[in-house]
């Protein structure tokens, strides 16, 4: 992945044609991340991922809230399947093996921005079944499983910027922020009831 400092963005255009991101700004601070998420030209191991070790293991059987802010650059292909994977161990795979994992959060809608100033929030709640220690962000699906919009794209892959990623425990009855992109597989109701079941 690319670690992009705001005052160095002009260098990207010189090194990669059609990656003109000099006019883009981080959502906050001075740094954002760039990931290639689609466009492998027949090879499914070329996607990029951002992986971090959590400060402490997550508590098992606990509700957590996750959010990340993202947007494609204007010249990019626009895609869905941008997801979050929690794992017990560090994933150190540089081949097609990464797709054996199912992310706990995944955007099923194509994510695109109206202008280069717009940041799109991906968010969801996660009820943990293990004491996860690692968080990985990326596209965990093959290109042929990913929906894409190629209109107006000048590059043959999907290149997305990321900033302000958050993972926190939902304490007591604190209200959960409304999601911009919700995974409907994580929404459950009791039979004949409007009460959400976690």
N, C-alpha and C positions, 0 to 999 in steps of 0.2 A: 504493500500500500504506500501511497504518497503522503508524507507529512508536509502540508502546505502552509508556509508562513506568509502572512498577508503582504509583507513588503518584498517578497521574492516571487510573486506570481507571474510576472512578465517573463521570467526564465522558462516557464512551461511552454509557452508558444514557440520560443526559439528552438526548444529541444523536440517538441512534438507538434507537427503541423495540425491545425484545426482544433487544438486544445487551447483555445484562447480564453483564459480564465482571469486575466489581469483585472477585469472589472468586478470580479466576485469578491465578497467579503465574508469572513467567518460570521456565524450568527452571534457569537460573543467572543471576546478575547482576540488573539492575533493568529491562532492556528486552527486549521481544519484538516480533515483527512479526505483523500481521494481514493476510490476503489473502482477497479474494473470488475463488472458484475455479469457481463454477457458479451458474446462475440468471440468464440473460440476457434472459428474456422475449422470445424471438424475435430478439434481437440477440447476435451471437457475438463482439463486440469489447469486451464490458464486463468481462472477466476482468482480474485484477490480477496483476502479476509483480514479483518482486524480482530485480534484475540488478546484478551487481558486476563490476568489473574485477579480475582476479587480480593479485596482487603481482608475479608474473612469469609469462611464458608457460609452459604445460605442455610437458614434453619429449615429443617424438614417439616412438611405439612404446615407451611406458612404462606400467606398471600403476599406477593410482591408486585410492585408497579414498575413497569419499564417504559422508557421513552427514549427516542433518538430523533434528531432533526436531520433531514436530508434533502437533496435536490439534485437532478441531473444537470450537467452543463448543457447549454443550448444546442451544441453540435452533436450531442449524444443520442443514441437509441434510448427510448424510454421503455421501462420494463416493470413487471411485478416481481414477486418472489424475492423481496428483500427481507431477510429474516434474522432472528436472534436465536442462538443456540447456547443453552447452558449445559455444561458437562462437568463430570467429576475430575477428569484428567485433561491435561494439555493435549490438543490435537496437533500432531506434527506430521501431516500428510501433504505431499505435493503431487498427488496423482488423483485419479477418479474416486478414490476411497472416501473422500470428503462427503460424497453424496449418499453414503450409508446412514447419515444422521438426519433426523427430522427436527427442524427448529421448533421451539416452543411458541415463538411468535413469528408470523409470516404475513407479509402484505399480499393479499390476493388481487388487489386492484393495481393497475399500472400507475406508477407514481411519476408525475410530471409537474413542472412549475410553470406558471404563466409568464413569469419574468425572472431574470437572474437574481432579483432581490428577494424572491419568495423562498421560504424554508417550509418544508412539509413535515409534520410530526407523525411518526409511527409510534403507536403506544398500545399497551395491553396490560392485563393483569395475569400473573402466573401463580398457580398454586403448586408449590414445590413437592416433589415426591422423593427427592434426594438432597443431600447436603452439597450442592454444586459449588465448585471452586473456580470455574473458568467461564468466561463469556466470550462468544465469537459472533461477529456480525458479518453478513455476506449473503450470497445467493447459493442455497443448498440444493438447487435443482439443475438438471441438465438444460442446455440451451433449448432443446426441442420441447421441454416441459415448461418453458418460460414464455409468457405472453409479451410481445414487443410491439412498439410503434416506431416505425422507421421513417415516417414522414418528417422532412426537414433535417434529418440527421446527416452530418458531414463526415462522421467517423463510423467505422463498422462495428463498434462495440458500445456497451453501456458504461458510462463513466459518471459516478455519483459522488457528491461531496457529503460529508457527515460532520456534525458538531453536536455538542451538548448532549451526551448520552447519560442517562440516569437509570439506576436500579435501586429501589428502596422498599423496605418492608412497610406494608400497610398496617398501621398501629391502631388498635381499638376500632372505633367506628369512623375514623377519619374519612371524609369523602374522597372517592377515587376520581382523579381528573378524567373528564370525558375524552375518549380516544378519537384521534383523527382517522386512524386506520385500525379497524377492529377485526380480530380473528373470530368469526362466528362459531368456530368449533369449540371455543372456550366459554360460551354462554349457555347455561343450563337452568331450567326451571323445574320445580316440583310439579307433579301432575296436578292439573286443575288449579294452578296457583300462579300468581304474578311475582312471587318471591324468587329472587335469584338464588341458585344453589351453587356454593363454592366447593 
